[in-house]
Amino acid sequence: MTQHPDPPRPRKIPTQARSRATFEAVLEAATRILQAGGLSAITTNLVAETAGISVGSLYQYFPSKEAILSELVTRMRLSMSERLADASARAQELPLRQAIPMLMEAAVHQYATQPALTAALEAAEAQLPRSPEVRAGRRKVRDALVACLDLRGIPDPQEAALDIAAMTRGIVMASVYSGKADFELVRKRIEWAALGYLAERMGRSSDLL
């Protein structure tokens, strides 16, 4: 079994309302900093100042800025996984020409609604070990997409699912980093790429999918 390094974690997850409010204030402050200045802007001192608390109070919950980032990455990925898994489930019985747009809309939602934050958290994620929750969420999405493709007779649906995921991320991130992303057009570009790719795998016109 593959061993994965443990990601940085909060010191504790508070249950009392006041402590929970402080915990969430730290995450909200970090979110605002990432949206405004990107990953390089975030420090524990700035997060504490933005949240209106002392650094000592911040350290009661988070041992480092990496622990804050890891919590935000986990929340983002779980939200994305839930959205994609739900879209995959709703698309199971639809023709590919209807299923793919539904999946692509779910795939770009996070980037379309919070592009700066998502780009910053993707950069943070590349530097951090993935949490078990994130790995499980990714597996859930992959398995749902594989099942969706397998149901329609796509050859080697596991490989096809990996390729579509890679195409989707590549097109989305290129658009995000260009700073000129029209996410309706991004969604259409991904849809065209995915349908064309699947048509080639099946040896037929994309009009017949």
C-alpha positions in Angstrom: 0.0 0.0 0.0 1.3 3.5 -0.9 2.2 5.6 2.1 1.3 9.2 1.9 2.9 11.9 4.1 0.5 13.6 6.5 -0.6 17.1 5.6 -0.3 19.9 8.1 -3.4 20.0 10.2 -5.2 22.4 12.6 -4.2 21.8 16.2 -7.8 21.2 17.0 -11.3 21.6 15.5 -13.2 23.7 18.0 -16.8 22.8 19.0 -17.8 25.8 21.1 -19.4 28.7 19.2 -16.9 31.4 20.2 -13.9 29.2 19.4 -15.5 28.1 16.2 -16.0 31.7 15.2 -12.3 32.5 15.7 -11.3 29.4 13.7 -13.5 30.4 10.8 -12.4 34.0 11.1 -8.8 32.8 10.5 -9.8 30.9 7.4 -11.9 33.8 6.1 -9.0 36.2 6.6 -6.6 33.9 4.8 -9.1 33.6 2.0 -9.3 37.4 1.6 -5.5 37.7 1.6 -5.1 34.9 -1.1 -7.8 36.6 -3.3 -6.1 40.0 -3.1 -2.4 39.0 -3.1 -2.0 35.4 -4.0 0.0 32.7 -2.2 3.1 34.8 -1.7 1.2 37.4 0.4 0.1 35.1 3.2 1.8 35.1 6.6 0.5 34.1 10.0 1.0 37.7 11.2 -1.1 39.1 8.4 -3.8 36.5 8.8 -4.1 37.3 12.5 -4.2 41.1 11.8 -6.8 40.7 9.1 -8.9 38.4 11.4 -8.6 40.9 14.2 -7.0 38.5 16.6 -3.5 38.0 18.1 -1.0 35.7 16.6 -1.1 33.7 19.8 -4.8 33.1 19.3 -4.2 32.0 15.8 -1.5 29.5 16.9 -4.0 28.0 19.3 -5.8 26.6 16.2 -3.2 26.5 13.5 0.5 25.7 14.0 1.6 27.3 10.7 0.4 29.0 7.6 0.7 25.7 5.9 -1.9 24.3 8.2 -4.3 27.1 7.3 -3.6 26.6 3.6 -4.1 22.8 3.9 -7.5 23.3 5.5 -8.6 25.7 2.8 -7.3 23.4 0.0 -9.2 20.5 1.6 -12.4 22.5 1.8 -12.1 23.6 -1.8 -11.3 20.1 -3.1 -14.2 18.5 -1.2 -16.6 21.1 -2.6 -15.3 20.5 -6.1 -15.5 16.8 -5.7 -19.1 16.9 -4.4 -20.2 19.1 -7.3 -18.5 16.9 -9.9 -19.7 13.7 -8.4 -23.3 15.0 -8.3 -23.1 16.1 -11.9 -21.7 12.7 -12.9 -24.6 11.0 -11.1 -27.2 13.2 -12.8 -25.5 12.6 -16.2 -25.4 8.8 -15.9 -28.4 8.2 -18.2 -27.9 11.1 -20.6 -26.3 10.9 -24.1 -22.7 12.0 -24.0 -23.5 15.2 -25.9 -25.7 16.2 -22.9 -23.6 14.6 -20.2 -20.3 16.2 -21.1 -21.5 19.8 -21.0 -23.1 19.1 -17.5 -19.8 17.7 -16.3 -17.7 20.6 -17.8 -20.0 23.2 -16.1 -19.3 21.5 -12.8 -15.6 21.3 -13.5 -15.2 25.0 -14.2 -17.6 26.3 -11.5 -14.9 26.9 -8.8 -12.6 28.6 -11.3 -15.4 30.8 -12.7 -16.7 32.0 -9.4 -13.3 32.4 -7.5 -10.5 32.4 -10.0 -7.9 34.2 -8.0 -8.5 32.2 -4.8 -8.6 28.9 -6.8 -5.3 29.6 -8.5 -3.7 30.5 -5.2 -4.9 27.3 -3.5 -3.9 25.2 -6.5 -0.4 26.7 -6.1 -0.5 25.9 -2.3 -1.8 22.4 -3.0 1.3 21.7 -5.2 3.5 22.3 -2.2 1.5 20.3 0.4 0.7 16.7 1.0 -2.8 15.8 0.1 -5.2 15.0 2.9 -6.9 11.6 3.0 -10.2 13.5 2.5 -8.9 15.1 -0.7 -7.6 11.8 -2.1 -10.9 10.1 -1.3 -12.8 13.0 -3.0 -10.7 12.7 -6.1 -11.2 9.0 -6.3 -15.0 9.5 -6.0 -15.0 11.9 -8.9 -12.7 9.6 -11.0 -14.9 6.6 -10.3 -18.0 8.5 -11.2 -16.5 9.6 -14.5 -15.2 6.2 -15.3 -18.7 4.7 -14.7 -20.3 7.4 -16.9 -17.9 6.5 -19.8 -18.0 2.8 -19.2 -21.8 2.8 -19.4 -21.6 4.3 -22.9 -19.0 1.8 -24.2 -16.0 4.1 -24.2 -12.9 1.9 -24.7 -10.6 1.9 -21.6 -12.8 4.2 -19.6 -10.2 4.7 -16.9 -7.6 6.0 -19.3 -10.3 8.1 -21.0 -11.3 9.6 -17.6 -7.7 10.5 -16.8 -7.2 12.1 -20.2 -10.4 14.2 -19.9 -9.4 15.3 -16.4 -6.0 16.4 -17.7 -7.5 18.2 -20.7 -10.0 20.0 -18.4 -7.4 21.1 -15.9 -5.0 22.2 -18.6 -7.5 24.4 -20.5 -8.9 25.9 -17.2 -5.5 26.7 -15.7 -4.2 28.2 -19.0 -7.2 30.5 -19.0 -6.9 31.4 -15.3 -3.2 32.3 -15.6 -3.9 34.4 -18.8 -6.0 36.7 -16.6 -8.6 36.9 -19.4 -10.8 33.9 -18.7 -14.3 33.9 -20.2 -15.5 30.8 -18.4 -18.5 30.2 -20.6 -16.1 30.0 -23.5 -13.7 27.9 -21.4 -16.5 25.4 -20.7 -17.3 25.2 -24.4 -13.6 24.7 -25.3 -13.4 21.8 -22.8 -16.7 20.4 -24.2 -15.4 20.5 -27.7 -12.1 18.9 -26.7 -13.7 16.1 -24.7 -16.4 15.2 -27.3 -13.8 15.2 -30.1 -11.5 13.0 -28.0 -14.3 10.6 -27.2 -15.4 10.4 -30.8 -11.9 9.5 -31.9 -11.8 6.7 -29.2 -15.0 5.3 -30.5 -14.2 5.8 -34.2 -17.2 7.9 -35.0 -18.4 11.4 -35.6 -18.9 13.5 -32.4 -22.4 14.2 -33.8 -23.3 10.6 -33.0 -22.2 10.6 -29.3 
